[in-house]
């Protein structure tokens, strides 16, 4: 192995993760039965518990976009927090 093969392999791996990560993120704003809204990443293998929630938005590309959507929902009176 040359001395550059390990750094090149590491850079390739990081580039692949950067390209594929947004595809796995599926942030959405959910509303619990209490009226409180929360940003949840549905790209994770777990689901919110307990199951007394409603999904208010479609998939959003980033946490920042989901936070902006949650703020808009709060200002419109659809969320308590």
C-alpha positions as CSV (number, residue, x, y, z in Angstrom):
1,X,0.0,0.0,0.0
2,X,1.2,3.4,-0.8
3,X,1.2,6.1,1.9
4,X,-1.7,7.8,0.2
5,X,-4.1,4.9,-0.1
6,X,-5.4,5.2,3.5
7,X,-6.2,8.9,3.3
8,X,-7.8,8.5,-0.2
9,X,-10.0,5.6,1.2
10,X,-11.0,7.7,4.2
11,X,-11.9,10.7,1.9
12,X,-13.9,8.4,-0.4
13,X,-15.8,7.0,2.6
14,X,-16.6,10.5,3.9
15,X,-17.7,11.7,0.5
16,X,-20.0,8.7,0.2
17,X,-21.5,9.4,3.6
18,X,-22.1,13.0,2.8
19,X,-23.9,12.2,-0.5
20,X,-26.1,9.4,1.0
21,X,-27.0,11.1,4.4
22,X,-29.6,13.5,3.1
23,X,-31.4,10.6,1.4
24,X,-31.9,8.9,4.8
25,X,-33.0,11.9,6.7
26,X,-36.7,12.2,6.8
27,X,-37.5,14.9,9.3
28,X,-41.1,15.7,9.9
29,X,-43.0,17.7,12.5
30,X,-45.3,15.6,14.7
31,X,-48.0,16.8,17.1
32,X,-48.6,14.9,20.3
33,X,-52.1,14.5,21.7
34,X,-51.2,17.2,24.2
35,X,-50.8,19.8,21.4
36,X,-47.0,20.0,21.7
37,X,-45.1,19.7,18.4
38,X,-41.8,18.1,17.9
39,X,-39.3,17.5,15.1
40,X,-38.8,13.8,14.5
41,X,-36.3,12.0,12.2
42,X,-38.3,9.1,10.6
43,X,-35.0,8.0,9.0
44,X,-34.1,6.4,12.3
45,X,-35.2,2.8,13.0
46,X,-37.3,3.9,16.0
47,X,-40.7,5.5,16.0
48,X,-42.1,8.0,18.5
49,X,-43.6,6.4,21.6
50,X,-46.4,6.5,22.8
51,X,-48.2,6.4,19.5
52,X,-50.7,9.2,20.2
53,X,-49.2,11.6,17.6
54,X,-50.1,13.0,14.2
55,X,-47.7,13.8,11.4
56,X,-48.2,17.4,10.3
57,X,-45.6,17.8,7.5
58,X,-44.2,15.8,4.7
59,X,-40.5,14.7,4.6
60,X,-38.2,17.7,5.0
61,X,-34.5,17.6,3.9
62,X,-32.9,18.9,7.1
63,X,-33.4,19.5,10.8
64,X,-33.2,23.3,10.1
65,X,-36.0,23.0,7.5
66,X,-38.1,21.0,10.0
67,X,-37.5,23.6,12.7
68,X,-38.6,26.4,10.4
69,X,-41.8,24.4,9.6
70,X,-42.5,23.9,13.3
71,X,-42.1,27.6,13.9
72,X,-44.6,28.4,11.1
73,X,-47.0,25.8,12.6
74,X,-46.6,27.5,16.0
75,X,-47.3,30.9,14.6
76,X,-50.4,29.6,12.8
77,X,-51.7,28.3,16.1
78,X,-51.5,24.6,15.3
79,X,-48.9,23.8,18.0
80,X,-48.6,24.8,21.7
81,X,-44.8,24.8,21.8
